[in-house]
Amino acid sequence: MVDVKKIVICFCILNISCAYGNNKTEDINEDVEQEDLDEIDGNAEQEDNTKNSSTDETKDSKSDNTKQENGSNKAVGGWYSGLDVKYVQPKLQVKETNSDSTLNYNAKGNLISPSMTLGYDFLFDKLILGGECNVAFNFGSSMDYNSKTYNQNIAKITKGVNFVGAIKVGVALGSVVVYGKVGGDLSKWKYDWKLDDKTNTEKKYKAGMLYGGGIEKQFMNHFYMRTEFSYSPNITHDSTSKKVKDCKLSDVKTNNYQISIGGGYRF
């Protein structure tokens, strides 16, 4: 006969084994699922970090570009050097006295004047204080003095090289500078006086004041372009009488009007 007890014991052991095996299988599946979840979370975190890094780099790049643009839109100081081309119009004033009357005579010339400039600007926020020197070479027409008494040319006055030293005061409006200047003008003049049918040539340096102002545009933090107007009034050539034939010339003066355009480099 079959032993019932043995069959029951075997059946119980089999059930216990199956149950244990199922538990093990579930534990393994849970471990696998947890590992998969951890891997997914890690990938997601890595992607987030990559996105954040890319976003930060983009922001930094934009910030750098903005700073660079802002820097290029501001005026800078320091040393600078440049070249200008000036149109100069000197106006001559002469008082002619003869035995009958005193006559006033006016004449004018037209000059083209290339020049070189060297200067330095101090920048205090929006205020600019500076100084510059300029040397110019004048080419063009002389001023002919035609005597009203004799109705003939009795003098020719020609402007040569001139030197200017001036101080500047300006205001910076972004990269645009509006400035005024005041200084001195030292010019070389040549005089051809026709005295008693003879020509007497003189060369003298004459000094006067200079006033002016202009607008300057700076770009790329190094280069600039500007236009300027200046005026040198009442430069005295001869304050004492000069005898020309039967006339006396006195109060020989010039007023110089100048407009220029040019540019240069800031160091």
Buried (B, 14 or more C-beta within 10 A) or exposed (E): EEEEEEEEEEEEEEEEEEEEEEEEEEEEEEEEEEEEEEEEEEEEEEEEEEEEEEEEEEEEEEEEEEEEEEEBEEBBBEEBEBEBEBBBBBBBBBBBBBEEEEBEBEBEBEBEBBBBBBBBBEBEEEEBBBBBEBEBEBEBEBBBBEBBBBEEEBBBBBBBBBBBBBEBEBEBEEBBBEBBBBBEBBBBBBBBBBEEEEEEEEEEEBBBBBBBBBBBBBEEBBBBBBBBEBBBBEBEBBEEBBEBBEBBBBBBBBBBBBBBEBBBEBE
